[in-house]
Amino acid sequence: MIFSSRIIYSQRLLSRHALKRSFQQKQKFSKEAIKKNTAESAKSETKVLKEEGAKKTSWWDSAEFWGGAGAIAGWGMSGAAIYDASILGPEVISLNMTGVLMVYSSLFARWAYVVKPRNMALCLCHVTNVIAQSNQLRRALEYKNEQGESEQVNELLKNAGATAVGGAGCILFGPTIQSALVRANLGYVSSIAGADAGPFTVHFWAPMSKWLISGASFMDLHRPTDKISIAQYTALTLTGFFFSRYALLVKPINYVLCSVNIALFGSSAWHLGRKINADYIEGPEDSTETKRD
């Protein structure tokens, strides 16, 4: 009886050891399988990245190249404002363009920080441009007050205050409105509201601010050439050229940004061409008329 109970106990013990060994082997195989799958997944991802890298070795398909060129052009715009402040008088400053450039650079500083790949050089140049344009605005307003145009200054300040209040409202209530529209399942409207580059994102409003620059340029198509800054419009022309391509290489792809930069390139090149023609080819219009008289 004792012998048989020992045999049963030994069998149970052996069975437990066998189950434990089987469980350990399964764990081992499962760990090995996980390692193998992870290694294979890493290899496949590396292969995909290499293939994508091979496809984008050309400068034409490089977001870094076009983003870097756009940042250099942006620094040119900031440098133009600093240069103009040190060389030119305040009478040549366009209040409309200066105000638009401040809004534009504020939005693009944010856009350059959140876009993929992130463009810190572009972000810093726009922060610098906000500071430089603020100084230009101060000079222009002081000049207008000295010339007895205080009514125009007051009107401009009112418009600036209204714009600031509207911007603050969009920042505060925008996310709430976006969430409500997306949850409402309104079809096309909800899809637009939740889009990566939709109207509730900086990816939409940054290029829209650039439309203001193009609009300001189009409104001043016959601006006297002696009031055109060659440095500023050279930078704007180059910015429009580089960003027309850069907008198609970032994530999310931004067709609005592409279209506005084509327009910016055209309008700024027009002003730049008129300035070069007046200063270096035919001479200023006033001097030409004087010669004829």
SULDA-V668762 format. One record per helix or strand of 3 or more residues. SS is the DSSP state (2 for helix, 1 for strand). FROM is the first residue (numbers start at 1). LEN is the number of residues. Records with the same first field share a line. If there is no record, write none. Layout:
# SULDA-V668762
SS: FROM-LEN, FROM-LEN
This chain:
# SULDA-V668762
2: 2-54, 59-3, 63-25, 90-3, 95-20, 120-27, 150-34, 188-6, 202-18, 225-3, 230-17, 255-27, 285-8
